[in-house]
Amino acid sequence: MRPLKSIAVSAAIAGAIICAPFAVADPSFETAPVTQTTVPGDLIHNPLAIKWEPEGGNKRVSIVESEGVPGGQAISFQVKRKNTRKPWDIRMRAPFDKSVSAGEEISIYFWARAAKLPRGKETGKIGVVLGRNVEPHDTVVNQEITPGEDWKMYKVSGVAGNDFPVSESDMGFNMGFAKQTIELGPFFAVTDGGSTE
């Protein structure tokens, strides 16, 4: 098996993003192969070469076969013990390639499901974050998602209040809310370029 840091789940993104319900409706997004001309905005990272960085203890991360997600493979992130006081201590992070400027709107699209639900719950829980990894730890996107057992594409968005240079920022998922197993499929983030006023 390849080291996780070099795994981009490239087969999934190189194929087509197939139709599925969004967590947030976005009628302007159409199903199409993922290239710079078909995503709804400008990519801020290379979706074919995401270098995921798993962090924290009490976890197990692997690549699994998973029916129902584009490409048929996913990153499986098993949380063995919850850390509800600091759920960000158990996480998946990835850098982006283009700095984000104040005023830019960022949208993150990703496939996710809860392969193993927390005990007594009907959904899992993850936090989707894009922001600064140094003080003051401000964010562009910081939203909690509750995936169910079925694959779904989600979208979260935010507007940058400050500049976020690539040297001190990243994006990813906080997982430590519960003892659970989350599977992640294709993932990409885009910017609309901000206001022209």
N, C-alpha and C positions, 0 to 999 in steps of 0.2 A: 504494500500500500504506500502511496506517495505521502510525504510529510504534509500535514494539514495546512501549514502555512503557504504551501504552493498550490493548494487545491482551489480552483475557481469555480467548480461545477460548470466548466466551460461547455460541455455537451448540452446542458440544459439551456444555456443562454444562446448558444449558436443555433439552436433550433428555433421554432416559432413559439412566441408567447400565446398559448391557447386561451380561448374564451373562458372566463370564470368571473363570479361576482366580486366586486370591489368592496372593501370595508367602507370606503367613501366613494360615492358616485363620481365618475369623471367621464362624461360623455365624449370628451375630445380625444380620449385614448382609445386607439384601435388596435386590434390584434394583428401583429405583423412580426416578421423577423426583427430581432433587436439589432439595429444599426443606428448610426448617428442621424440618418435621415428619417427614421421611423419612430424614435422615441419622442415624447412630447416635450422637447426642450434640449438643452445641451448637457451631455454627460459630464460629470465632474470626476469620473473614475473610469477605468477600463473594466467593464463587466466580465471580460474573458480572462482577467488576471487579478482577481481579488485575492490578496494575501491576508487571510483571516488569522487573527491572533487570539486564541482562547486564553482566558485569564481566570485566576481564582482556583480555590480548592474544591473538593467535594463535587467533582464533575467527571464526566467521561465524554469525549468527543470522537466521532468517527464518521466515515462516509458509508451510507447505506443505500441499498436499492429501495425505492419507494414508488409504488404504483399511484398514478394520478397527478404526478408533478411533471412539468416539461423536462425531458431528458431522462426521467426515470431514476435519478440519483439525488440524494439530499445530504446535508450535514446534519447529523443527529447529535444533539446536545443534551446529555442526561445530567440533571441536577440531582445529586444524591442526598443533599441536605439543604433545606432552604435557609436563606439569610435575609429575612424580611426587613431587618433593621438597615442593612446595607446591600440591597439586591444588585447593585452595580459592582460588587466585589466578585460576582460570578458572571462572566460576560464573554461576548465575542466582539472583537474590534477589528476594523480594517481602515487603512489610510485612504484618503482620496487624493487625486492627482492635480486638481486645479483649486487654487485658493478661492474662497467665497467672499464676496464683497458685501458691505452693508447695503441693504435694500434688495438684495437678490432673494427670490423665492425658491426654495429647494423642495423638491418632491422626491420621496423615496418609495419605490415600488418593490415589493418582495412577496414571495410565496412562503407560506408557513402553515404548520398544523401541529397540534398536540398529539404526539404519538402515544404518550402515556400521560393521562390526566392526573392532577393532584387528587389525593384522596378526598372523596366527597364532593368534588367539583365537576362541573360540566364543561369547563374550558380551562386552558392553561393561561399563563400570564407572562408577558414579556414587555420590556420597555425598549422603544426604538429611539435612538439618540444620535444626533449629529451635533458636535460641539467641540469646545476647547478641552484638551486633556491636561491643561495646566491652569493655574489660577488666572481668572476668577471662575473657571469651569462654567462659563455661560454657554448657552445652546441656541441652535437654530431650530432643531426639531427635538422634542422631548415628549413622547406620547406613549401611553400604555395600550397594548393590544391584547385581546383575550381570544386566541385562536381555539377553534374546536378540533375535533378529530379528523375532519375532512380538509383536504387541501383547498386553500383559497388565496387569491392574490389580494394583498392589502396595499393601501396608499396612505402615507402620512406626509404632511407638508408644514412648512414654517418659513418665516421671513427673517433674514439675518439682520439683527440690530446693530452689529459691528462687523468689522472685517475678521475673517477666520482663515489665517494662512495655513497652508498644508503642513508647515513645520511644527505646528502646535495644536492640530485638530485631527479628529477622526470621526468615524461613524460606526454604528453597530447596535448590538442588542444586549440589554441587561436581562439576566435569566434567573436570578436568585430569589424570586418572589415565592417559589414553592418547590417542593420535591416533584419533579416533572421531567418529561422528555419532550423537547421541542425539535421538530425537523424544519430546516430552512432550505428552500430551493432557490431559484434564480432571484437575483437582487441587483437593483441598479438605482442610482440617484442622479437627478437632473436639476438644472437651474434654468429659469426662464429669462435670466439676464437682468432682472430688476426693472425699475421704473426708468423711463426715458425723459421724464420731466426735468 
